[in-house]
């Protein structure tokens, strides 16, 4: 199910993840050529993606936390 990004944070290794409206999290790494998300490396880029919808597989499995 599609869920909105409500904020971003970093894990213990410094990788960015999105906090979703359903309270699940999802990594949003910029790791070319496999994941091309240059917007994640700047605060402005992350701010522009707030509200963007991401597919949450955990929500499909577990529902709302």
C-alpha positions as CSV (number, residue, x, y, z in Angstrom):
1,X,0.0,0.0,0.0
2,X,1.2,3.5,-0.8
3,X,2.1,5.6,2.3
4,X,3.3,9.2,2.5
5,X,6.8,10.1,3.7
6,X,6.4,12.2,6.9
7,X,10.1,12.6,7.8
8,X,13.7,11.4,7.2
9,X,16.3,10.1,9.6
10,X,19.6,8.2,9.4
11,X,20.5,4.7,10.7
12,X,23.6,3.9,12.7
13,X,25.6,3.5,9.4
14,X,24.5,7.0,8.1
15,X,22.1,5.6,5.5
16,X,18.9,7.7,5.1
17,X,15.5,6.2,5.7
18,X,12.0,7.6,5.4
19,X,9.4,7.5,8.2
20,X,6.1,6.7,6.6
21,X,2.6,7.7,7.7
22,X,1.9,4.1,8.7
23,X,4.9,4.4,11.1
24,X,7.0,1.9,9.2
25,X,10.4,2.9,7.8
26,X,12.0,2.4,4.4
27,X,15.6,3.1,3.4
28,X,16.0,5.6,0.6
29,X,19.7,5.2,-0.3
30,X,21.5,6.9,-3.1
31,X,23.7,4.0,-4.3
32,X,24.3,4.3,-8.1
33,X,23.8,2.4,-10.3
34,X,21.4,0.3,-8.3
35,X,19.5,3.1,-6.6
36,X,19.7,6.6,-8.1
37,X,18.3,9.0,-5.5
38,X,20.6,12.0,-5.5
39,X,17.9,14.1,-3.8
40,X,18.4,12.1,-0.5
41,X,21.9,13.6,0.1
42,X,20.7,17.2,0.6
43,X,18.3,18.6,3.1
44,X,16.5,20.5,0.4
45,X,16.1,17.4,-1.7
46,X,14.7,15.4,1.3
47,X,12.3,18.3,2.2
48,X,11.0,18.3,-1.4
49,X,10.1,14.6,-1.0
50,X,8.0,15.0,2.2
51,X,4.5,13.8,1.3
52,X,5.8,11.6,-1.6
53,X,4.1,8.2,-1.6
54,X,6.2,5.0,-1.3
55,X,5.0,1.4,-1.4
56,X,5.1,-0.1,2.1
57,X,5.3,-3.9,2.0
58,X,5.3,-4.0,5.8
59,X,1.9,-2.3,5.8
60,X,0.6,-4.9,3.4
61,X,1.8,-7.7,5.7
62,X,1.2,-6.2,9.2
63,X,-1.3,-3.3,8.7
64,X,-1.1,0.0,10.6
65,X,1.4,0.0,13.5
